[in-house]
Amino acid sequence: MKILIAGAGEVGSHLAKLLSHEQQDVTIIDTDADHLAALDSNYNLLTVRGKPTAFSAIHDAGASDCDLFIAVTPFETNNITACAIAKSFGAKRTVARIDNYEYMIRDHREFFSRQGVNHLIYPEYFAAREIVSSLRRSWVRNWLEIHEGQLIVVGVKIRDNSLIEGKALKEIGRDHRFFHISAIKRNHETIIPRGNDIIRQGDIVYFTATSEDIDAIRAICGKKKSVIRKCLIMGGSRIAVRLYRLAGDAYKFKIIENDRDRCEWLAERCPNANIVHGDARDIDLLLEEGITEMDAFIALSDSSEANILACVTAKELGVRKTVAEVENTQFISEAENLNVGTIINKKLLASAQIFQIMLEADSESPKFMALADADVASIEARPGSKITRAAVKDLKLSHDMTIAGLIRGGKGMLVTGDTRIEPGDNVVVFCLAGSIHKIERLFT
């Protein structure tokens, strides 16, 4: 697939690296020579120096025959303009990053389509949605619903009170047939497990199951339900505002922000939240603002390190649920090992949307979850595709992927070696980073 990316900032560079690892034909456009040089010398891609909204740069990058044009500069107007230009040259599909929720409303979609924008991605909105999901289900690290909850993927941290800790997968499979253990995150690595792999304390285990069996998974993992009501937020970012608006009246929010002007801005946009001017890294301030009485602590400052350490502190002070925005992907594994609860990363959320579009999945609802070094996708099996030609055990799938479940006739079901996938099935696939192109070949 030929892909053009306009903007070599954090999101654009991250997407370029991921897509080049996926053996895609990637070209990135930006005015920053240093950013482009770093990408050009370290990754298998092409660079074009020029304004991402310039007709000449977009033309020279090859928009006339590109399959996917992605505009992810920091400015949404530039992204929409770049997509319109690329579409006029003949780009098949276009994606624009935005920061205005109003643009996401279904009634406005036709307007953007007329402008040449096929898809919109709003990472701050995706982040807020992930946080709301984590607050509703405080015992999980990750949660992905497929086909209105017919299949659910959950990531759970294993403690010494878990019934499966210390057991091999083949033993667990004999005793518990209502779920599929699809991946294990251990220290700094995600593995696709086999029968002899043993679940260890500290692992983050990814289960696939139908909705009626989720409570049973919670029980064998030794987790308890807890209701989240009072939330303390560190940092009045755009994610914090979108979280406040998305959550409605379900939670009582207190936001600590160290910029006074920003506090006034927050007070206008979050009228029912308690806005506090101060530094949330100050333990005395946290105690003064009642952190020991909070159900959740959400760290959304622009410093990954500060967010991680603040969540560790909140845990030590007795807060049950913590959420940290960790934009430095190199810190994600460390944060997980330090028992920081749910990790939010806008670049991973954006890449999940891009991969969903690449796989031509319906972008109305999440069908893709990007982890730091692995991906979870739900994709439809096409007639005549390789995935439909034999039982799963006879497909000779590579060791960097596994099929966890499928939706057939609107119902979720787990997959065994004897399962034969049929055209029209929506199949849940786990794969390690760099394997999406293999999924494309299997399913299309």
HELIX and SHEET records of a PDB file:
HELIX    1   1 GLU A   10  HIS A   21  1                                  12    
HELIX    2   2 ALA A   33  ASN A   42  1                                  10    
HELIX    3   3 PHE A   55  ASP A   60  1                                   6    
HELIX    4   4 ALA A   63  ASP A   65  5                                   3    
HELIX    5   5 GLU A   76  PHE A   89  1                                  14    
HELIX    6   6 TYR A  101  MET A  104  5                                   4    
HELIX    7   7 ARG A  106  HIS A  108  5                                   3    
HELIX    8   8 ARG A  109  GLN A  115  1                                   7    
HELIX    9   9 PRO A  123  ARG A  136  1                                  14    
HELIX   10  10 LEU A  169  ASP A  175  1                                   7    
HELIX   11  11 SER A  211  ASP A  213  5                                   3    
HELIX   12  12 ILE A  214  ILE A  220  1                                   7    
HELIX   13  13 ARG A  238  ALA A  247  1                                  10    
HELIX   14  14 ARG A  260  ARG A  269  1                                  10    
HELIX   15  15 ILE A  283  GLU A  288  1                                   6    
HELIX   16  16 ILE A  291  GLU A  293  5                                   3    
HELIX   17  17 SER A  304  GLU A  316  1                                  13    
HELIX   18  18 THR A  329  PHE A  331  5                                   3    
HELIX   19  19 ILE A  332  ASN A  337  1                                   6    
HELIX   20  20 LYS A  346  MET A  358  1                                  13    
HELIX   21  21 LYS A  386  THR A  388  5                                   3    
HELIX   22  22 VAL A  392  ASP A  394  5                                   3    
HELIX   23  23 ILE A  436  PHE A  443  1                                   8    
SHEET    1   A 6 LEU A  46  ARG A  49  0                                        
SHEET    2   A 6 ASP A  25  ASP A  30  1                                        
SHEET    3   A 6 LYS A   2  ALA A   6  1                                        
SHEET    4   A 6 LEU A  68  ALA A  71  1                                        
SHEET    5   A 6 ARG A  93  ARG A  97  1                                        
SHEET    6   A 6 HIS A 119  ILE A 121  1                                        
SHEET    1   B 5 ASN A 142  ILE A 146  0                                        
SHEET    2   B 5 LEU A 151  LYS A 157 -1                                        
SHEET    3   B 5 ILE A 204  ALA A 209 -1                                        
SHEET    4   B 5 PHE A 179  ARG A 186 -1                                        
SHEET    5   B 5 GLU A 189  ILE A 191 -1                                        
SHEET    1   C 6 ASN A 274  HIS A 277  0                                        
SHEET    2   C 6 LYS A 252  GLU A 257  1                                        
SHEET    3   C 6 LYS A 230  MET A 234  1                                        
SHEET    4   C 6 ALA A 296  ALA A 299  1                                        
SHEET    5   C 6 LYS A 321  GLU A 325  1                                        
SHEET    6   C 6 THR A 342  ILE A 344  1                                        
SHEET    1   D 5 PHE A 368  ALA A 370  0                                        
SHEET    2   D 5 ALA A 374  GLU A 380 -1                                        
SHEET    3   D 5 ASN A 426  LEU A 432 -1                                        
SHEET    4   D 5 MET A 401  ARG A 408 -1                                        
SHEET    5   D 5 LYS A 411  LEU A 414 -1                                        
END                                                                             
